[in-house]
Amino acid sequence: MASFNDLGFLDRHLIRLYPFKKYNTSPNSPLNKPLDQTRIALITTGGFYMDGQQPFNIKKLGGDCSFREIANSINIQDLLIQHSSSVYDPSDTKTDVNLVFPLVRFRELEDKGIIKSLNHRHFSFMGSISRPKQLINHTAPQVAKLLIDDKVDVAFLTPV
């Protein structure tokens, strides 16, 4: 993982000036059942999408707040990446997608009975959203509703 000093001058300057927001609460809830009775969905900000889906718009001012559904049945080597961050190096991800989207690792947990099941779909966002209002007010609640509709017990987040 790169340290702050590894970043270029412009990126360091932008991070120092970025108006980060602090949240004093977290909308989480405790897991009230054993893992071997849970349905799990993966959510990543790795910017993954499947062939036939629209790539994320890396030129959208403030970031692309949309999401892509990733089928649980996908061969992870077929995933495509579109990400706008100049400090995100996807080269290791291209070698092993599980670093950012651990679908194969979770399939192993499912096969061993450690978790009950994986959801039929997972969700990918593009990171580096500098204007998250639409994400907070519309996109994230839309995905949350889909997870509830799918009866998902746990959302495993892999931020990039």
Contacts in CASP RR format, 6 or more apart in sequence:
PFRMAT RR
TARGET T0000
AUTHOR 0000-0000-0000
METHOD contacts of the structure
MODEL  1
MASFNDLGFLDRHLIRLYPFKKYNTSPNSPLNKPLDQTRIALITTGGFYM
DGQQPFNIKKLGGDCSFREIANSINIQDLLIQHSSSVYDPSDTKTDVNLV
FPLVRFRELEDKGIIKSLNHRHFSFMGSISRPKQLINHTAPQVAKLLIDD
KVDVAFLTPV
2 87 0 8 1.000
2 89 0 8 1.000
4 12 0 8 1.000
4 15 0 8 1.000
5 12 0 8 1.000
7 15 0 8 1.000
7 87 0 8 1.000
11 86 0 8 1.000
11 87 0 8 1.000
18 130 0 8 1.000
31 38 0 8 1.000
31 153 0 8 1.000
31 154 0 8 1.000
33 153 0 8 1.000
35 114 0 8 1.000
35 115 0 8 1.000
35 116 0 8 1.000
36 113 0 8 1.000
36 114 0 8 1.000
36 115 0 8 1.000
36 116 0 8 1.000
37 116 0 8 1.000
37 153 0 8 1.000
38 115 0 8 1.000
38 116 0 8 1.000
38 153 0 8 1.000
38 154 0 8 1.000
39 115 0 8 1.000
39 116 0 8 1.000
39 117 0 8 1.000
39 118 0 8 1.000
39 119 0 8 1.000
39 150 0 8 1.000
39 151 0 8 1.000
39 152 0 8 1.000
39 153 0 8 1.000
39 154 0 8 1.000
40 106 0 8 1.000
40 115 0 8 1.000
40 117 0 8 1.000
40 118 0 8 1.000
40 119 0 8 1.000
40 152 0 8 1.000
40 153 0 8 1.000
40 154 0 8 1.000
40 155 0 8 1.000
40 156 0 8 1.000
41 118 0 8 1.000
41 119 0 8 1.000
41 121 0 8 1.000
41 122 0 8 1.000
41 123 0 8 1.000
41 147 0 8 1.000
41 150 0 8 1.000
41 152 0 8 1.000
41 154 0 8 1.000
41 155 0 8 1.000
41 156 0 8 1.000
42 70 0 8 1.000
42 101 0 8 1.000
42 102 0 8 1.000
42 103 0 8 1.000
42 106 0 8 1.000
42 118 0 8 1.000
42 122 0 8 1.000
42 123 0 8 1.000
42 155 0 8 1.000
42 156 0 8 1.000
42 158 0 8 1.000
43 122 0 8 1.000
43 123 0 8 1.000
43 124 0 8 1.000
43 125 0 8 1.000
43 143 0 8 1.000
43 155 0 8 1.000
43 156 0 8 1.000
43 157 0 8 1.000
43 158 0 8 1.000
44 100 0 8 1.000
44 101 0 8 1.000
44 122 0 8 1.000
44 123 0 8 1.000
44 124 0 8 1.000
44 125 0 8 1.000
44 157 0 8 1.000
44 158 0 8 1.000
44 159 0 8 1.000
44 160 0 8 1.000
45 124 0 8 1.000
45 125 0 8 1.000
45 126 0 8 1.000
45 127 0 8 1.000
45 158 0 8 1.000
45 159 0 8 1.000
45 160 0 8 1.000
46 81 0 8 1.000
46 83 0 8 1.000
46 88 0 8 1.000
46 93 0 8 1.000
46 100 0 8 1.000
46 101 0 8 1.000
46 124 0 8 1.000
46 125 0 8 1.000
46 126 0 8 1.000
46 127 0 8 1.000
46 158 0 8 1.000
46 160 0 8 1.000
47 56 0 8 1.000
47 68 0 8 1.000
47 81 0 8 1.000
47 82 0 8 1.000
47 83 0 8 1.000
47 124 0 8 1.000
47 125 0 8 1.000
47 126 0 8 1.000
47 127 0 8 1.000
47 160 0 8 1.000
48 68 0 8 1.000
48 70 0 8 1.000
48 79 0 8 1.000
48 80 0 8 1.000
48 81 0 8 1.000
48 97 0 8 1.000
48 100 0 8 1.000
48 101 0 8 1.000
48 124 0 8 1.000
49 55 0 8 1.000
49 56 0 8 1.000
49 68 0 8 1.000
49 70 0 8 1.000
49 79 0 8 1.000
49 80 0 8 1.000
49 81 0 8 1.000
49 82 0 8 1.000
49 124 0 8 1.000
50 68 0 8 1.000
50 70 0 8 1.000
50 71 0 8 1.000
50 74 0 8 1.000
50 78 0 8 1.000
50 79 0 8 1.000
50 80 0 8 1.000
51 78 0 8 1.000
51 80 0 8 1.000
53 68 0 8 1.000
55 80 0 8 1.000
55 82 0 8 1.000
56 64 0 8 1.000
56 66 0 8 1.000
56 68 0 8 1.000
56 82 0 8 1.000
56 83 0 8 1.000
56 84 0 8 1.000
56 126 0 8 1.000
57 63 0 8 1.000
57 64 0 8 1.000
57 66 0 8 1.000
58 64 0 8 1.000
58 82 0 8 1.000
58 83 0 8 1.000
58 84 0 8 1.000
58 126 0 8 1.000
59 84 0 8 1.000
61 131 0 8 1.000
62 129 0 8 1.000
62 130 0 8 1.000
62 131 0 8 1.000
63 84 0 8 1.000
63 126 0 8 1.000
63 127 0 8 1.000
63 128 0 8 1.000
63 129 0 8 1.000
63 130 0 8 1.000
63 131 0 8 1.000
64 84 0 8 1.000
64 126 0 8 1.000
64 129 0 8 1.000
65 125 0 8 1.000
65 129 0 8 1.000
65 131 0 8 1.000
65 132 0 8 1.000
65 134 0 8 1.000
65 135 0 8 1.000
65 138 0 8 1.000
65 139 0 8 1.000
66 125 0 8 1.000
66 126 0 8 1.000
66 139 0 8 1.000
67 123 0 8 1.000
67 124 0 8 1.000
67 125 0 8 1.000
67 139 0 8 1.000
67 142 0 8 1.000
67 143 0 8 1.000
68 123 0 8 1.000
68 124 0 8 1.000
68 125 0 8 1.000
69 121 0 8 1.000
69 122 0 8 1.000
69 123 0 8 1.000
70 79 0 8 1.000
70 101 0 8 1.000
70 103 0 8 1.000
70 121 0 8 1.000
70 122 0 8 1.000
70 123 0 8 1.000
70 124 0 8 1.000
71 120 0 8 1.000
71 121 0 8 1.000
72 103 0 8 1.000
72 118 0 8 1.000
72 119 0 8 1.000
72 120 0 8 1.000
72 121 0 8 1.000
72 122 0 8 1.000
73 120 0 8 1.000
74 103 0 8 1.000
76 97 0 8 1.000
76 98 0 8 1.000
76 101 0 8 1.000
76 103 0 8 1.000
76 104 0 8 1.000
77 97 0 8 1.000
79 97 0 8 1.000
79 101 0 8 1.000
81 90 0 8 1.000
81 93 0 8 1.000
81 94 0 8 1.000
82 126 0 8 1.000
83 90 0 8 1.000
83 126 0 8 1.000
83 127 0 8 1.000
83 128 0 8 1.000
83 160 0 8 1.000
84 126 0 8 1.000
84 127 0 8 1.000
84 128 0 8 1.000
85 127 0 8 1.000
85 128 0 8 1.000
85 160 0 8 1.000
88 127 0 8 1.000
88 128 0 8 1.000
88 160 0 8 1.000
92 99 0 8 1.000
93 99 0 8 1.000
93 100 0 8 1.000
97 103 0 8 1.000
97 104 0 8 1.000
98 104 0 8 1.000
98 105 0 8 1.000
100 158 0 8 1.000
100 160 0 8 1.000
101 122 0 8 1.000
101 124 0 8 1.000
101 158 0 8 1.000
102 156 0 8 1.000
102 158 0 8 1.000
103 118 0 8 1.000
103 122 0 8 1.000
106 115 0 8 1.000
106 118 0 8 1.000
106 156 0 8 1.000
107 118 0 8 1.000
109 115 0 8 1.000
110 116 0 8 1.000
110 117 0 8 1.000
110 118 0 8 1.000
119 147 0 8 1.000
119 150 0 8 1.000
119 152 0 8 1.000
120 150 0 8 1.000
121 146 0 8 1.000
121 150 0 8 1.000
123 143 0 8 1.000
123 146 0 8 1.000
125 135 0 8 1.000
125 139 0 8 1.000
127 159 0 8 1.000
127 160 0 8 1.000
129 135 0 8 1.000
147 155 0 8 1.000
END
